[in-house]
């Protein structure tokens, strides 16, 4: 699953950045390979917000699946820089796109109209009954997807992002990519481009 510790797993961007820079000096390719593996696993996991962008503070499990839903400014600032360095090291535009996604999130959600930054967003959010509950805002049920997206698009989103009855977190689902998009496209009998276009429409 990537990473450099057991659960709970923190991104600790300084460690992968050190490894990326070490390879430039040593020429040892396994350092970069370990970093890219970790960054891909983090992006696919629930620690990454697949709707709103940005990354949660840490994962409560070894798979990067269920985060502590608080988002920190300092984490996301460092992760944007790290994903850009991963793009420079690998030439893979996927890492650049993740960095741009993080920066767009910071500009939209973490920047005050006066120009300052907010330091964090809370892990707790109000439920329909008005009580605060950790992760409610970031988790979904199949019925909620249908309510927001309609039957057809909800079925597509559920298949891609692993939303199922019973969920993976307290009866609800943390969005994640349980399989590569190429595999998801094949299972849905779509081309990768068609799936990407459909997801962009969601």
C-alpha positions, 0 to 999 in steps of 0.5 A: 500500500505504500507509505513509510509506517504502520497504521495510522499512516501520515503522508509525511511529505518530507520523507518522499521528497528526500528519497526523490532528491536522493536518487538524483545524487545516487542514481538508485531508481528504487527510491523514486519507484517507492515514492511513486507507488506511495503517491499513487496509493494515496491518491487512489485512497480515501485520504484523498477527497475525490469530490472536493480535492485535497488530502485529509490529515492521515489514514486510520488504516494501512490502505489509505482508505479511511482518513481522519477527515480533518484537512490541514493547510500545511499538509496540502501545501507540502503535498502539492509540492511533492506531487509536482516533484514526482511529476518532474522525476517521472514525467507522468502527468498524473502527478502534475494533475494531482498537484493542480487539483490540490492547489485548486482546492486550497484556492477555493476552500482554504483561502480567505477573501482577504488573501489569508489562508485558513489553517484547517477544516474540521473533521466533524460535520453536521448530519441531517439531524443537526448533530456533529459526526466525523466524516459525514460530509465526506461519505456517501450511501448508494441512495444519496448518490442516486438523489444527487446524480440520478440512477445512471450516473450514480451507478457509474460513480458507485462502481468507480468509487467503491460505494456499496450498501453497508459501506466501508466506514460506519455504514457509509462509504469513503470514496476511493478508487479500489481498482485502476481506472483502466480496469474500471473502464473494462468492467463497465465496457467503456473506453478509458476516454469515455469513462474519464469524460463520464466522470468529468460530467459527474 
